[in-house]
Amino acid sequence: MGISKKCAGISDPREIRLLAEKLIEEILRIREDGGNRRISLFELLPIVPRDAAIIRGIKMEEAEELDSHRIVEGAADTNTSRIRIARTMLRRRQRFTEAHELGHLLLGHPPGIHLRVADESGTRPPAEMGADKFATEFLMPEPIVTMVYGHYFEEALNHRALTENQAYFLCASLPQKFSRADFARMSLREFSKIVSVVTSFGGAPFRPLVDLFDVSAESMARRLEELRYLS
């Protein structure tokens, strides 16, 4: 497996993706009740990190405060297979933190307590980036994102080269209207966040991506860019 000298454990993005997919398959089999009920991957949404914790025998609990000197959103103790999550976070950030802390335990990161600190500046350790990658792959699996995005938008969107129709369709469900020129002047991240929250695109209304996957607009935007659906 991909082992980094700086971060013991799985570090290869492909292996992280496969681990997340395997865990999702385990959740799917349990939901299907031994084959008595067939459900699709789509029906698993939004994927629940606590389901995975139960399957793997990991204790996950909430706490009012994890550190008295700084804002710590989550803590994973690899020695005891215990995760603690700050109760004060918004739900979607809490879900991502739960999946992030699961990543520390499932990727085989070094023994000890791994802390997720809010607004931490500077270069992030490899273990933190690996845990983020796991959370992304687990909460927003590429096969499901691909299926849903294709159903909603049909093709990749370039914010600097939208057609008049595409610009109009994107604005249809937004309180603020934008022209093609407005979209072209935006940063890619601003555009991606808009795509993440729209509730229709040239047809019947749909659940926005942020609601379907129950993640923040920032997380959804990063995922769409990473998969090259938006540019």
BAFI-3210 file (N, C-alpha, C; in Angstrom, 3 decimals, decimal comma, padded with zeros to 6 digits):
// residues 231
n [1|2|3|4|5|6|7|8|9|10|11|12|13|14|15|16|17|18|19|20|21|22|23|24|25|26|27|28|29|30|31|32|33|34|35|36|37|38|39|40|41|42|43|44|45|46|47|48|49|50|51|52|53|54|55|56|57|58|59|60|61|62|63|64|65|66|67|68|69|70|71|72|73|74|75|76|77|78|79|80|81|82|83|84|85|86|87|88|89|90|91|92|93|94|95|96|97|98|99|100|101|102|103|104|105|106|107|108|109|110|111|112|113|114|115|116|117|118|119|120|121|122|123|124|125|126|127|128|129|130|131|132|133|134|135|136|137|138|139|140|141|142|143|144|145|146|147|148|149|150|151|152|153|154|155|156|157|158|159|160|161|162|163|164|165|166|167|168|169|170|171|172|173|174|175|176|177|178|179|180|181|182|183|184|185|186|187|188|189|190|191|192|193|194|195|196|197|198|199|200|201|202|203|204|205|206|207|208|209|210|211|212|213|214|215|216|217|218|219|220|221|222|223|224|225|226|227|228|229|230|231]
n.u [000,847|000,307|002,710|003,790|006,780|006,531|004,054|002,699|000,705|-002,124|-001,654|-001,849|-003,923|-005,640|-005,898|-007,071|-009,526|-010,557|-010,793|-012,765|-014,883|-015,240|-016,147|-018,560|-019,921|-020,214|-021,991|-024,149|-024,807|-025,688|-027,896|-029,446|-030,279|-029,273|-029,850|-032,560|-033,788|-033,469|-031,464|-030,340|-027,168|-027,699|-029,848|-028,656|-027,876|-028,115|-024,812|-023,972|-021,636|-021,605|-022,821|-020,819|-018,927|-020,137|-020,203|-017,461|-016,803|-016,115|-016,078|-018,025|-018,605|-020,181|-018,956|-018,856|-016,620|-013,370|-010,835|-009,353|-007,892|-007,893|-009,911|-011,090|-012,347|-012,677|-011,519|-009,476|-008,637|-006,267|-005,348|-007,366|-009,519|-011,486|-013,616|-014,149|-016,383|-016,922|-019,732|-020,718|-020,557|-021,856|-024,223|-023,458|-020,722|-019,996|-020,593|-018,680|-016,392|-016,722|-016,409|-013,823|-012,340|-012,855|-011,345|-008,705|-008,520|-009,131|-007,291|-004,959|-003,266|-000,537|-000,050|-001,845|-003,452|-005,304|-005,961|-008,476|-008,234|-009,898|-009,691|-006,906|-003,732|-001,026|001,173|-000,416|-000,267|000,585|-001,113|-003,466|-004,314|-004,728|-006,850|-008,817|-009,107|-010,166|-012,640|-013,874|-014,086|-015,723|-018,119|-018,897|-018,992|-017,333|-018,724|-021,460|-021,661|-021,003|-023,159|-025,385|-024,680|-024,509|-027,166|-028,426|-027,060|-025,915|-023,530|-020,050|-019,285|-018,035|-017,180|-016,317|-017,108|-019,831|-022,989|-025,692|-028,093|-027,251|-026,331|-028,727|-030,317|-028,907|-029,406|-032,089|-033,186|-032,113|-031,932|-030,562|-029,687|-027,507|-025,428|-023,903|-021,452|-021,114|-020,786|-018,399|-016,602|-016,395|-014,635|-013,443|-014,185|-016,310|-018,201|-018,505|-019,673|-022,165|-023,250|-023,474|-025,647|-027,919|-031,337|-032,568|-032,194|-032,796|-035,138|-037,254|-037,579|-034,994|-033,357|-030,863|-027,308|-025,860|-027,744|-028,498|-026,154|-025,592|-023,566|-021,291|-021,410|-018,867|-017,380|-018,727|-018,296|-015,500|-015,263|-016,608|-014,929|-012,565|-013,238|-013,404|-015,746|-016,435|-015,062]
n.v [-001,192|002,419|003,983|006,632|008,179|010,287|010,056|007,476|004,832|004,522|006,374|006,769|008,211|006,652|004,284|005,237|006,038|003,520|002,297|003,880|003,333|000,598|000,635|001,988|000,100|-001,897|-000,641|-000,454|-003,193|-003,884|-002,209|-003,403|-005,616|-008,323|-009,054|-009,128|-006,841|-004,710|-001,960|001,128|002,793|005,476|005,718|005,622|008,116|011,011|009,846|008,373|009,059|007,986|005,529|004,064|004,090|002,492|000,014|-000,573|-000,780|001,503|004,002|006,844|010,062|013,083|016,247|019,065|020,731|020,420|021,336|023,725|025,891|026,409|026,248|023,214|020,918|018,194|015,010|012,213|009,227|007,000|004,944|004,002|003,726|005,723|008,466|011,908|014,582|018,028|019,578|022,021|022,765|023,594|021,428|020,263|020,761|019,354|016,733|016,360|016,525|014,292|012,239|012,801|012,304|009,583|008,756|009,056|006,875|004,651|004,740|004,035|005,797|007,274|006,149|007,740|010,915|012,569|015,794|017,922|021,099|024,195|026,593|026,445|027,603|027,592|024,943|021,872|018,770|015,583|013,501|014,830|015,831|013,430|012,379|014,247|013,688|011,112|011,684|013,206|011,350|009,488|010,822|012,051|010,184|009,374|007,837|008,289|011,093|011,610|010,380|011,876|014,548|014,372|013,801|016,136|018,328|017,474|018,074|019,125|022,324|025,455|028,350|030,609|030,356|030,027|029,357|031,481|030,297|028,449|030,193|031,487|029,314|028,564|030,711|030,620|029,582|031,153|033,882|036,129|037,497|036,634|037,570|036,236|037,506|038,244|035,734|034,974|036,731|035,869|034,054|030,675|029,162|030,643|030,355|027,560|027,122|028,241|026,480|024,307|024,870|025,460|024,849|023,998|023,387|024,240|022,721|020,465|021,052|020,215|018,498|020,398|019,901|020,252|019,651|017,051|015,537|016,435|018,272|021,060|024,066|024,807|022,396|020,786|022,263|022,115|019,383|019,065|020,553|019,123|016,751|017,658|018,638|021,214|024,269]
n.w [000,000|-000,396|001,328|003,259|004,334|006,011|006,986|008,364|007,143|004,897|001,994|-000,696|-003,074|-004,686|-003,255|-000,969|-002,008|-002,771|-000,278|000,916|-000,844|-000,380|002,250|001,932|000,425|002,363|004,121|002,398|002,014|004,570|004,821|002,916|004,161|004,151|001,524|001,337|000,623|-002,046|-002,672|-004,139|-004,728|-004,797|-003,081|-000,639|000,025|002,156|002,869|005,953|008,374|010,985|010,737|009,511|011,539|013,476|012,150|012,014|014,642|016,070|018,496|018,585|019,678|020,922|022,158|024,367|024,495|023,210|023,528|025,575|024,787|022,065|019,075|018,569|016,346|016,027|017,274|016,986|018,424|017,893|019,405|021,040|019,380|019,303|018,738|019,065|018,738|018,230|019,577|018,877|016,208|012,896|011,263|008,754|008,590|010,792|009,984|007,950|009,486|011,144|009,232|008,436|010,806|011,054|008,915|009,875|011,636|010,019|007,964|009,077|010,521|012,474|015,930|018,578|019,363|017,019|016,022|014,705|013,871|013,887|011,288|010,997|010,166|007,722|006,491|006,103|007,867|006,314|007,215|007,915|005,454|004,138|005,638|005,036|002,330|002,452|003,722|001,742|-000,400|000,807|001,593|-000,762|-003,117|-006,150|-008,260|-007,651|-007,580|-010,226|-011,571|-010,604|-011,211|-014,016|-014,627|-013,766|-015,062|-017,449|-019,005|-018,722|-017,292|-018,218|-016,714|-017,985|-020,536|-021,005|-022,584|-023,671|-022,934|-020,942|-018,932|-018,345|-017,435|-015,116|-013,488|-012,997|-010,598|-008,684|-006,322|-007,092|-010,215|-012,902|-015,622|-018,664|-018,795|-016,133|-014,887|-016,141|-015,010|-012,438|-009,815|-010,134|-007,894|-006,801|-008,825|-008,808|-006,320|-006,747|-008,651|-006,990|-005,372|-006,873|-007,816|-010,073|-013,606|-016,554|-016,682|-014,882|-011,331|-008,919|-006,174|-004,613|-004,993|-002,621|-000,676|-001,309|-000,910|001,566|002,412|002,808|000,760|000,013|000,252|-001,628|-003,949|-004,224|-004,728|-007,211|-008,843|-008,557|-009,821|-012,333|-013,520|-013,547|-014,708]
ca.u [000,000|001,092|003,133|004,634|007,686|006,089|002,712|002,453|-000,676|-002,465|-001,534|-002,141|-005,321|-006,440|-006,202|-008,031|-010,827|-011,019|-011,198|-014,062|-015,881|-015,495|-016,954|-019,900|-020,527|-020,607|-023,214|-025,209|-025,224|-026,452|-029,195|-030,226|-030,756|-028,923|-030,415|-034,031|-034,282|-032,483|-031,443|-029,267|-026,232|-028,373|-030,730|-027,855|-027,609|-026,698|-024,093|-023,862|-020,379|-021,820|-023,097|-019,523|-018,286|-020,762|-019,750|-016,064|-016,594|-015,485|-016,956|-018,085|-019,453|-020,075|-018,461|-019,032|-015,332|-012,293|-009,582|-009,680|-007,036|-008,136|-011,158|-010,861|-013,627|-012,749|-010,325|-009,490|-007,613|-006,002|-005,033|-008,596|-010,587|-012,525|-013,715|-014,959|-016,758|-017,454|-021,179|-021,081|-020,446|-023,002|-024,381|-022,702|-019,301|-019,846|-020,574|-017,385|-015,408|-016,891|-015,787|-012,380|-011,765|-012,892|-010,210|-007,491|-008,514|-009,196|-006,120|-003,786|-002,359|000,298|-000,712|-001,981|-004,689|-005,233|-006,916|-008,868|-008,300|-010,573|-008,938|-005,478|-002,977|000,238|001,161|-001,086|000,444|000,049|-002,226|-004,684|-004,749|-005,252|-008,162|-009,727|-009,362|-011,096|-013,961|-014,419|-014,442|-016,784|-019,368|-019,244|-018,340|-017,295|-019,786|-022,760|-021,569|-021,051|-024,523|-026,293|-024,296|-024,897|-028,627|-028,816|-026,450|-025,605|-022,168|-019,183|-019,565|-016,907|-017,840|-015,885|-017,572|-021,225|-023,907|-026,748|-029,054|-026,678|-026,341|-030,131|-030,766|-028,272|-029,995|-033,537|-033,605|-031,334|-032,542|-029,793|-029,494|-026,182|-025,278|-022,721|-020,276|-020,974|-020,210|-017,017|-015,763|-016,309|-013,602|-013,984|-014,826|-017,615|-019,085|-018,756|-020,623|-023,490|-023,711|-023,766|-026,882|-029,084|-032,396|-033,096|-031,324|-033,445|-036,198|-037,954|-036,753|-034,322|-032,678|-029,503|-026,257|-025,483|-028,760|-028,477|-024,996|-025,555|-022,241|-021,262|-021,194|-017,420|-016,963|-019,301|-017,623|-014,172|-015,411|-016,958|-013,715|-011,625|-013,677|-013,334|-017,035|-016,497|-013,777]
ca.v [000,000|003,629|004,391|007,801|008,220|011,346|009,753|006,037|004,543|004,640|007,751|006,781|008,626|005,557|003,336|005,913|005,937|002,136|002,039|004,545|002,589|-000,662|000,937|002,309|-001,180|-002,565|000,030|-000,837|-004,570|-003,879|-001,599|-004,342|-006,659|-009,657|-009,343|-009,133|-005,584|-004,134|-000,504|001,650|003,699|006,769|005,692|005,754|009,533|011,290|008,785|008,747|008,591|007,202|004,150|003,428|003,916|001,325|-001,170|-000,833|-000,855|002,745|004,797|008,243|010,805|014,532|016,893|020,511|021,382|019,452|021,981|025,007|026,957|026,636|025,623|021,885|020,421|016,745|014,329|010,764|008,531|005,745|003,902|003,483|003,723|006,615|009,766|012,921|015,638|019,223|019,681|023,392|023,016|023,404|020,001|019,788|020,746|018,253|015,484|016,230|016,258|012,884|011,402|013,097|011,578|008,168|008,550|008,850|005,524|003,612|004,817|003,547|006,878|006,974|006,097|009,010|011,666|013,480|016,876|018,772|022,436|025,141|027,730|026,287|028,129|026,923|023,659|020,825|017,480|014,600|012,741|015,652|015,862|012,103|012,251|015,059|012,952|010,029|012,264|013,596|010,138|008,778|011,587|012,425|009,172|009,770|007,266|008,909|012,478|011,560|010,062|012,978|015,724|014,130|013,900|017,530|019,325|016,776|018,253|019,990|023,742|026,381|029,607|031,667|030,061|029,590|029,868|032,323|029,401|027,926|031,273|031,689|028,161|028,595|031,797|030,457|029,309|032,001|035,191|037,134|037,093|036,889|037,465|035,470|038,301|038,142|034,411|034,957|037,518|035,186|033,029|029,326|028,713|031,312|029,696|026,188|027,180|028,494|025,209|023,404|025,212|025,695|023,835|023,604|023,747|023,995|021,720|020,283|021,335|019,079|018,794|020,874|018,954|020,386|018,965|015,626|014,930|017,014|018,844|022,503|024,501|024,793|021,007|020,315|022,991|021,516|018,057|019,226|021,019|018,013|015,776|018,373|018,943|022,664|024,904]
ca.w [000,000|-000,448|002,652|003,272|005,477|006,908|007,503|008,285|006,805|003,476|001,518|-002,126|-003,280|-005,248|-002,189|-000,087|-002,675|-002,696|001,095|001,109|-001,621|000,313|003,425|001,442|000,049|003,602|004,584|001,462|002,300|005,824|004,529|002,101|005,069|003,672|000,204|001,386|000,061|-002,944|-002,732|-004,983|-004,062|-004,689|-001,909|000,578|000,298|002,383|003,570|007,368|008,968|012,206|010,321|009,285|012,851|014,119|011,427|012,323|016,088|016,521|019,349|018,173|020,598|020,875|023,375|024,353|024,263|023,064|023,911|026,209|024,279|020,647|018,605|018,003|015,845|016,167|017,773|016,764|019,201|017,200|020,388|021,650|018,357|019,828|018,076|019,759|017,803|018,886|019,409|018,519|014,769|012,015|010,982|007,594|008,954|011,747|009,212|007,289|010,541|011,531|008,200|008,509|011,945|010,664|008,042|010,673|012,200|008,989|007,095|009,804|010,880|013,652|017,245|019,270|019,157|015,875|016,229|013,580|014,450|013,002|010,740|011,234|009,026|007,472|005,778|006,870|007,857|005,355|007,800|007,843|004,059|003,827|006,274|004,228|001,093|002,783|003,969|000,439|-001,153|001,518|001,591|-002,142|-003,966|-007,553|-009,108|-007,395|-008,033|-011,690|-011,977|-010,294|-011,993|-015,393|-014,717|-013,567|-015,957|-018,701|-019,494|-017,924|-017,491|-018,125|-016,351|-018,892|-021,897|-020,953|-023,587|-023,089|-022,294|-019,703|-017,941|-017,961|-016,653|-013,800|-012,693|-012,853|-009,224|-007,779|-006,049|-007,832|-011,606|-013,438|-017,069|-019,067|-018,415|-014,666|-014,601|-016,625|-014,093|-011,138|-009,622|-010,328|-006,663|-006,691|-009,789|-008,358|-005,207|-007,322|-009,223|-005,874|-004,655|-007,732|-007,652|-011,383|-014,725|-017,840|-016,637|-013,618|-010,150|-008,297|-004,906|-004,881|-004,638|-001,209|000,133|-001,627|-000,256|002,913|002,643|002,609|-000,617|-000,205|000,025|-002,894|-005,020|-004,384|-005,332|-008,623|-009,526|-008,531|-010,825|-013,614|-014,117|-013,649|-014,985]
c.u [000,882|001,447|004,073|005,521|007,233|004,764|002,450|000,976|-000,895|-002,392|-001,839|-003,622|-006,212|-006,826|-007,172|-009,431|-011,400|-011,485|-012,561|-015,163|-016,243|-016,391|-018,394|-020,633|-020,981|-021,894|-024,391|-025,719|-026,062|-027,835|-030,086|-030,705|-030,530|-029,540|-031,927|-034,629|-033,181|-032,574|-030,248|-028,327|-026,876|-029,240|-029,966|-027,662|-028,590|-026,050|-023,760|-022,570|-020,577|-022,203|-021,791|-018,806|-018,831|-020,259|-018,333|-015,761|-015,888|-016,498|-016,879|-019,062|-019,223|-019,587|-018,654|-017,738|-014,230|-010,935|-009,914|-008,893|-007,247|-009,403|-010,818|-012,211|-013,786|-011,438|-010,491|-008,327|-007,387|-005,662|-006,285|-009,755|-011,781|-012,454|-014,604|-015,157|-017,352|-018,931|-021,596|-021,042|-021,792|-023,034|-023,493|-021,201|-019,022|-019,770|-019,219|-016,299|-015,508|-016,200|-014,270|-011,730|-011,811|-011,684|-008,922|-007,394|-008,430|-007,988|-004,842|-002,782|-001,659|-000,480|-000,745|-003,314|-004,473|-006,346|-007,203|-009,135|-008,910|-009,623|-007,450|-004,712|-001,685|000,058|000,554|-000,304|-000,206|-001,144|-003,529|-005,220|-005,322|-006,638|-009,211|-010,103|-010,346|-012,506|-014,640|-014,906|-015,617|-018,124|-019,847|-018,573|-018,440|-018,414|-021,142|-022,756|-021,681|-022,469|-025,454|-025,958|-024,726|-026,395|-029,077|-028,352|-025,990|-024,158|-021,372|-019,466|-018,293|-017,466|-017,418|-016,386|-019,003|-022,005|-024,940|-027,755|-028,525|-026,698|-027,760|-030,613|-030,181|-028,918|-031,452|-033,985|-032,869|-032,039|-031,848|-029,519|-028,108|-026,210|-024,090|-021,455|-020,037|-020,319|-018,734|-016,079|-015,578|-015,035|-014,250|-014,716|-016,189|-018,628|-019,471|-019,755|-022,041|-024,062|-024,137|-025,120|-028,088|-030,074|-033,104|-032,077|-032,007|-034,551|-036,862|-037,023|-036,128|-033,711|-031,273|-028,463|-025,881|-026,474|-028,693|-027,335|-024,821|-024,138|-022,324|-021,056|-019,705|-016,941|-017,467|-018,598|-016,243|-014,250|-015,715|-015,744|-012,698|-011,956|-013,772|-014,682|-017,202|-015,106|-013,994]
c.v [001,242|004,114|005,582|007,787|009,260|010,993|008,258|005,811|004,708|006,105|007,881|007,138|007,516|004,555|003,940|005,815|004,531|001,779|002,654|003,781|001,274|-000,440|001,262|001,029|-001,955|-001,964|-000,381|-002,246|-004,655|-003,288|-002,545|-005,540|-008,055|-010,034|-009,356|-007,874|-004,977|-002,620|-000,072|002,515|005,057|006,839|005,782|007,208|010,120|010,179|009,255|008,199|007,711|005,759|003,384|003,164|002,685|000,038|-001,553|-000,849|000,352|003,550|006,253|008,976|012,300|015,069|018,397|021,218|020,327|020,022|023,369|026,176|027,280|025,899|024,314|021,291|018,912|016,176|012,834|010,145|007,162|004,613|003,234|003,354|004,544|007,960|010,682|014,093|016,821|019,395|021,037|023,680|022,929|021,956|019,521|019,786|019,617|016,916|015,282|015,907|014,814|011,960|011,591|012,289|010,065|007,833|008,293|007,407|004,453|003,611|004,384|004,623|006,602|006,961|007,475|009,661|012,674|014,520|017,605|020,157|023,400|026,250|027,649|026,713|027,341|025,605|022,575|019,523|016,513|013,817|013,512|015,706|014,505|011,894|013,074|014,328|011,808|010,582|012,646|012,386|009,403|009,509|011,924|011,456|009,546|009,140|007,947|010,361|012,527|011,318|011,264|014,213|015,561|014,260|015,359|018,442|018,781|016,916|019,166|021,449|024,561|027,766|030,777|031,451|029,523|030,123|030,749|031,449|028,868|028,981|031,513|030,554|028,181|029,636|031,562|030,280|030,182|033,330|036,316|036,624|037,510|036,736|036,560|036,195|038,241|036,817|034,368|035,702|036,853|034,348|031,670|028,872|029,371|030,640|028,302|026,156|027,437|027,202|024,242|023,651|025,435|024,540|023,492|024,018|023,334|022,972|021,664|020,610|020,067|019,497|019,274|019,872|019,034|019,689|017,459|014,911|015,428|017,457|020,351|022,837|024,484|023,374|020,491|020,969|022,394|020,164|018,159|019,692|019,874|016,983|016,387|018,537|020,443|023,229|026,385]
c.w [000,000|000,934|002,533|004,493|006,499|007,575|007,327|008,000|005,317|003,064|000,022|-002,333|-003,823|-004,173|-001,178|-000,691|-002,561|-001,289|001,380|000,376|-000,940|001,527|003,030|001,041|001,285|004,152|003,712|001,761|003,570|005,599|003,729|002,908|004,499|002,355|000,182|000,770|-000,786|-002,922|-003,587|-004,161|-003,840|-003,434|-000,588|000,984|001,279|003,205|004,990|007,975|010,200|011,895|010,138|010,598|013,556|013,474|011,840|013,823|016,665|017,341|018,919|019,076|020,446|022,221|023,240|023,968|024,225|023,466|024,452|025,631|022,803|020,241|017,901|017,618|016,010|016,654|017,562|017,525|018,567|018,163|020,937|020,663|018,831|019,120|018,899|018,807|018,579|018,554|018,821|017,023|014,051|011,543|009,838|007,852|009,935|011,009|008,529|008,314|011,015|010,534|008,199|009,634|011,711|009,800|008,802|011,171|011,117|008,051|007,801|010,151|012,210|014,958|017,902|018,970|018,035|016,027|014,923|014,160|013,443|012,570|011,035|009,988|008,850|006,729|006,645|006,776|006,862|005,911|007,715|006,418|003,638|004,411|005,536|002,939|001,345|002,977|002,660|-000,337|-000,512|001,407|000,179|-003,112|-005,443|-008,389|-008,901|-007,837|-009,554|-012,185|-011,779|-011,123|-013,451|-015,602|-014,629|-014,714|-017,311|-019,170|-018,564|-018,272|-017,287|-017,862|-017,247|-020,319|-021,897|-022,139|-022,884|-022,345|-020,973|-018,600|-017,432|-017,067|-015,237|-012,896|-012,324|-011,409|-008,203|-007,533|-006,806|-009,234|-012,095|-014,960|-017,386|-018,638|-016,911|-014,293|-014,998|-015,692|-012,730|-011,052|-009,857|-009,075|-006,467|-007,614|-009,310|-007,206|-005,708|-007,903|-008,117|-005,226|-005,551|-007,603|-008,965|-012,439|-016,014|-017,832|-015,280|-012,448|-009,592|-006,969|-005,196|-004,380|-003,165|-000,287|-000,077|-000,899|001,180|003,288|002,414|001,138|-000,954|-000,528|-001,315|-004,071|-005,292|-005,085|-006,821|-009,437|-009,643|-009,606|-012,226|-014,301|-014,307|-013,895|-015,290]
res [m|g|i|s|k|k|c|a|g|i|s|d|p|r|e|i|r|l|l|a|e|k|l|i|e|e|i|l|r|i|r|e|d|g|g|n|r|r|i|s|l|f|e|l|l|p|i|v|p|r|d|a|a|i|i|r|g|i|k|m|e|e|a|e|e|l|d|s|h|r|i|v|e|g|a|a|d|t|n|t|s|r|i|r|i|a|r|t|m|l|r|r|r|q|r|f|t|e|a|h|e|l|g|h|l|l|l|g|h|p|p|g|i|h|l|r|v|a|d|e|s|g|t|r|p|p|a|e|m|g|a|d|k|f|a|t|e|f|l|m|p|e|p|i|v|t|m|v|y|g|h|y|f|e|e|a|l|n|h|r|a|l|t|e|n|q|a|y|f|l|c|a|s|l|p|q|k|f|s|r|a|d|f|a|r|m|s|l|r|e|f|s|k|i|v|s|v|v|t|s|f|g|g|a|p|f|r|p|l|v|d|l|f|d|v|s|a|e|s|m|a|r|r|l|e|e|l|r|y|l|s]
***
